[in-house]
Amino acid sequence: MNETDSQTVGAVETTFSVIQVLQDRGGAGVTEIANELELSKSAVHKHLATLADQRCVVKRGDEYRLGLGLFEYGSFVRNGYDVFHKAKPRVRELAAETGEMVWLILEENGMAMYLFGDGGSLDINVDSLVGTWTHLHLNSGGKAILSQYSEDRVREIVDKHGLPARTDRTITDIDELLEELERTRKRGYALNLEEDLDGIHAIGAPIAHQGEVQGALSIAGAANRLTETRCHEEYADRLLTVVNDLELNLTYR
């Protein structure tokens, strides 16, 4: 790739494409990766050899898998967020109190990442979601974060990432989203009523510090338990209290 024609470097993009294939497939061989990316096997092998040298992939027989070197980078990044350390005990406390899933969500480059979670009393492997990306408009924490941004910033994010639907309740119209964010801003919390997953409701509130959004906390559970009425009348006050305490901890850390 000619770097004068682009802000990106082709070789680096290819390396990350290889990583993505390994993540999506849970491991793959050289031929499989080459066919997926329409590259020569020799080119794929060079990228894999470089990644292996950096402990970012490991070879098991004829198959390559992602290595613990990537975990080292991810752990370093997550530990760099003060809100992660401050929120961990509050997430666990809220999950134990409600019995529902509780999440710490952060925004970066217009997408939301599940940074930490606790399954409460539910038999759910929250680790399978930690470190994954989702669109902000799909969940309560994401909408809570968006509610703190200007309309121009929201439109910029939507222009870049779109408003894809996950269920028939997902907001897919920018004007409808802006109206929802205004309601969220006024009451201090956002709702997700089966907009991300059928049968799941959630309530989320933004975490702010020194005028900047640090992330959001959300409570999620089965719609028949976490009803819209309970979200408003029971969970909202508790969630906002925890968030306010967390914001104080960030201020006087």
C-alpha positions in Angstrom: 0.0 0.0 0.0 1.2 3.5 -0.9 1.3 5.4 2.4 1.0 8.7 0.6 -2.5 7.7 -0.5 -3.8 6.6 2.9 -3.5 7.2 6.7 -3.1 3.4 7.2 -0.3 0.9 6.6 -1.3 -2.1 4.6 0.9 -4.6 6.3 -0.4 -3.6 9.8 -4.0 -3.9 8.5 -3.2 -7.4 7.2 -1.8 -8.4 10.6 -4.9 -7.3 12.4 -7.0 -9.1 9.8 -5.1 -12.3 10.6 -5.8 -11.7 14.3 -9.5 -11.2 13.6 -9.8 -14.4 11.7 -8.1 -16.3 14.5 -10.5 -14.7 17.0 -13.6 -15.4 14.9 -12.7 -19.0 14.2 -11.1 -19.8 17.5 -7.9 -20.9 15.6 -7.1 -21.7 12.0 -4.4 -23.0 9.7 -2.4 -21.1 7.2 -4.4 -22.2 4.2 -7.7 -21.4 5.9 -6.5 -17.9 6.8 -5.1 -17.4 3.3 -8.4 -18.4 1.7 -10.4 -16.2 4.1 -8.3 -13.1 3.4 -7.4 -13.9 -0.2 -3.7 -13.8 0.5 -0.9 -16.1 -0.5 0.1 -18.7 2.1 3.6 -17.4 2.2 2.3 -13.9 3.1 0.1 -15.3 5.9 3.0 -17.4 7.2 5.1 -14.3 7.5 2.5 -12.5 9.5 1.9 -15.5 11.8 5.7 -15.9 12.3 5.9 -12.2 13.4 3.0 -12.6 15.7 4.4 -15.8 17.2 7.7 -14.1 17.8 5.8 -11.5 19.8 3.9 -14.2 21.7 0.6 -13.0 20.2 -0.1 -16.3 18.5 0.8 -19.9 19.3 0.9 -22.9 17.1 -0.7 -26.2 18.1 -0.1 -28.8 15.4 -1.1 -27.3 12.1 -3.4 -24.7 13.7 -2.6 -21.2 15.1 -4.4 -19.7 18.0 -4.2 -16.3 19.7 -1.6 -16.2 22.4 -1.3 -14.8 25.9 0.8 -11.9 24.6 -2.4 -10.2 23.6 -3.8 -10.7 27.1 -0.8 -8.9 28.5 -1.6 -5.8 26.3 -5.3 -6.0 27.2 -4.7 -6.2 30.9 -2.3 -3.3 30.7 -4.9 -1.1 28.9 -7.7 -2.0 31.3 -5.6 -1.4 34.4 -4.9 2.1 33.0 -8.5 3.2 33.6 -9.0 4.5 37.1 -12.8 4.0 36.7 -12.1 0.3 36.3 -10.5 0.0 39.7 -13.1 2.2 41.4 -16.0 0.5 39.8 -15.1 -3.1 40.3 -16.3 -3.4 44.0 -19.4 -1.4 43.2 -20.3 -3.7 40.3 -19.9 -6.7 42.5 -21.9 -5.1 45.3 -24.7 -4.1 43.0 -24.8 -7.6 41.4 -25.0 -9.3 44.8 -27.7 -6.9 45.9 -29.9 -7.2 42.8 -29.0 -10.7 41.7 -28.8 -9.4 38.1 -26.0 -8.8 35.7 -24.1 -5.6 36.3 -21.7 -4.1 33.7 -19.1 -1.4 33.5 -19.1 -0.1 29.9 -16.7 2.4 28.3 -16.8 4.2 24.9 -13.9 4.5 22.6 -13.9 5.6 19.0 -17.7 5.6 19.0 -18.2 2.0 20.1 -18.9 0.5 23.5 -16.8 -2.1 25.3 -17.8 -4.3 28.2 -14.8 -3.7 30.5 -16.0 -5.5 33.6 -19.1 -7.4 34.7 -20.6 -9.6 37.4 -23.4 -12.1 36.7 -25.0 -11.8 40.2 -27.0 -14.9 41.0 -27.4 -15.9 37.4 -25.5 -18.8 35.9 -24.0 -16.7 33.2 -20.4 -16.6 32.0 -19.8 -12.8 31.9 -16.2 -13.3 30.9 -17.4 -14.2 27.4 -18.6 -10.6 27.0 -15.8 -8.8 28.7 -13.6 -7.2 26.1 -16.2 -7.3 23.3 -17.5 -4.3 21.3 -21.1 -3.3 20.7 -22.8 -0.3 19.2 -23.7 2.4 21.7 -27.3 2.8 20.7 -28.1 -0.9 21.4 -27.8 -0.9 25.2 -28.6 1.2 28.2 -25.0 1.9 29.2 -24.2 3.0 25.6 -27.3 5.3 25.5 -26.4 6.7 28.9 -23.0 7.7 27.5 -24.4 9.1 24.3 -26.8 11.3 26.4 -23.8 13.2 27.7 -22.5 14.1 24.2 -23.5 16.9 22.0 -25.8 16.3 19.1 -22.9 16.9 16.7 -20.9 14.2 18.4 -23.8 11.7 18.4 -24.4 12.3 14.7 -20.7 11.9 14.0 -20.8 8.5 15.8 -23.9 7.4 13.9 -22.4 8.5 10.6 -19.4 6.3 11.3 -21.0 3.2 12.8 -24.6 3.4 11.7 -27.7 2.3 13.7 -27.9 -1.4 13.0 -30.9 -3.3 14.4 -30.5 -6.3 16.7 -34.2 -6.8 17.4 -37.4 -5.2 16.1 -37.2 -2.8 19.1 -33.8 -1.4 18.3 -33.8 2.4 17.5 -32.6 2.7 13.9 -33.7 6.3 13.2 -31.4 9.2 14.3 -34.2 11.6 15.2 -35.8 8.9 17.4 -32.4 8.3 19.0 -31.9 12.0 19.7 -35.4 12.1 21.4 -34.5 9.1 23.5 -31.2 10.7 24.5 -33.0 13.8 25.6 -35.3 11.8 27.9 -32.3 10.0 29.2 -30.5 13.3 29.9 -33.4 14.7 31.9 -34.0 11.6 34.1 -30.3 10.7 34.5 -30.6 7.1 33.2 -31.3 5.1 30.1 -33.4 2.0 29.4 -32.9 -0.9 27.1 -36.2 -2.7 26.6 -35.3 -5.7 24.4 -33.4 -3.4 22.0 -30.2 -5.6 22.1 -31.5 -9.0 22.9 -35.1 -10.4 23.0 -36.2 -11.0 26.5 -33.6 -8.7 28.2 -34.2 -5.4 29.8 -31.5 -3.1 31.2 -31.0 0.3 32.9 -27.8 2.3 32.7 -26.4 5.5 34.1 -23.4 7.6 32.9 -20.3 8.0 35.1 -18.8 11.5 34.8 -15.7 13.1 36.3 -14.5 16.7 35.9 -17.0 17.2 33.1 -16.0 14.2 31.1 -17.8 10.9 30.7 -15.8 8.0 32.2 -18.2 5.2 31.2 -21.5 3.8 32.4 -22.9 1.3 34.9 -25.8 -0.9 33.8 -28.1 -3.5 35.4 -29.5 -6.2 33.0 -31.8 -9.1 33.5 -34.8 -11.0 32.2 -37.6 -8.7 31.0 -40.2 -10.5 33.2 -38.1 -9.7 36.3 -36.5 -6.4 35.4 -39.8 -4.8 34.1 -39.9 -1.3 32.9 -41.9 -0.3 36.0 -39.2 -1.8 38.3 -36.5 0.0 36.4 -38.1 3.3 37.0 -39.4 2.8 40.5 -36.8 0.5 42.1 -33.6 0.2 40.2 -33.1 3.8 39.0 -32.6 5.3 42.5 -30.2 2.5 43.5 -28.2 2.7 40.4 -27.9 6.5 40.5 -26.8 6.3 44.2 -24.0 3.9 43.3 -22.9 6.0 40.3 -22.9 9.2 42.5 -20.7 7.4 45.1 -18.4 6.2 42.3 -18.1 9.7 40.9 -17.1 11.0 44.4 -14.5 8.3 44.7 -13.1 9.4 41.3 -13.0 13.0 42.5 -11.3 12.2 45.8 -9.1 9.3 44.8 
